[in-house]
Structures are given as structure tokens and as C-alpha cells.
């Protein structure tokens, strides 16, 4: 599901909510998650999951074209861990792989 599909779904599910208002609501939620992660905090949405940061330490990598060694700096990357309720719902809804 894309961001625009989520906005349309919200506007359809809540008839009193104009599509522009749904767009503002989605933007504000995403902005709040972004701001919390940028401040180094984690975001927990009960029943859905947790957004946090993982640190990747500096390492040596290779340029695939030339094979030369390249130093890659350490960095923080966003991570998502699904909550128990989300995992259970997905396991019930999606058929097992053959």
C-alpha cells in the first residue's frame, strides 16, 4: 500500500473526513515518527510495531567496478520491528508457503 492509497482508504472509511484532511493526518503522523527518530528516540505503536535506530559501524567495502577498497563511515539506519498482534494477524491471513 502506498501513501496515496492509505489516504484514499482513510477518506473512504471515514465519510466525514475530507481527502485533504486525511492527507494532512497521514503527513503529520509520518512527520512525528520522522522527528522522533531524528532525535534518536524510538516510536512504539501498540499492536503494530516499533520504529527504532540501529547503528552500523564503520567498515571496509569494495568498489564493484574497480575492486578498490573504500572506507564506509558508521551510520544510523531506521529499523522496524513488527509487534506481536501484527505478526499474529499476518500469520492468520497469509497462507503458508509451499
Residue, then its C-alpha position, 0 to 999 in steps of 0.5 A: x500500500x502506498x501513501x496515496x492509497x492509505x489516504x484514499x482508504x482513510x477518506x473512504x472509511x471515514x465519510x466525514x473526513x475530507x481527502x485533504x484532511x486525511x492527507x494532512x493526518x497521514x503527513x503529520x503522523x509520518x512527520x512525528x515518527x520522522x522527528x522522533x527518530x531524528x532525535x534518536x528516540x524510538x516510536x512504539x505503536x501498540x499492536x503494530x510495531x516499533x520504529x527504532x535506530x540501529x547503528x552500523x559501524x564503520x567498515x571496509x567495502x569494495x568498489x564493484x567496478x574497480x575492486x578498490x577498497x573504500x572506507x564506509x563511515x558508521x551510520x544510523x539506519x531506521x529499523x522496524x520491528x513488527x509487534x506481536x498482534x501484527x505478526x499474529x494477524x499476518x500469520x492468520x491471513x497469509x497462507x503458508x508457503x509451499 
